[in-house]
């Protein structure tokens, strides 16, 4: 990952649903979603464990939030296609 202040990420939940969010620390946020050191999102709390499926850097919080909103508008097939581009 590049040196960026913000990241947009997608996690795949245990029930195979996808959750999109933004953060400044992907590893910490993933741990929180999995119940380590924080609650994580309400959505992922009952769908653990989650696994990182996609990450992209953003220049600012505003850019990250805009990209998150754009990803959330995609249908599931397009989100999965985005995830397949992630190593």
Steps between C-alpha positions, in 0.01 A plus 500: 500500500617851433562772756151647517314657786173326411390171348174362361457129571261213445479202733329170428295382795452138613155498336664609169356851511724799432557803723666821378663759724779754537788517747847636562629158617372197309656235727359661817155538346497139380592387852215715640253345256614161628443601864856582603548830683169654399148431394536541126193589299159387617452324166811284535458413871258218424678392181847415630761413403559749223786494249650785303385482138609837356692816594575819311676816622333839509660843515268638769212402723260676264633304201477176696140574600405582140658178372331300777163644397570416135594141585188459713291592195650215296310175468647186656648374170694823450622498861622143455675597176674780689608252766651266242736781398646500852799265546 
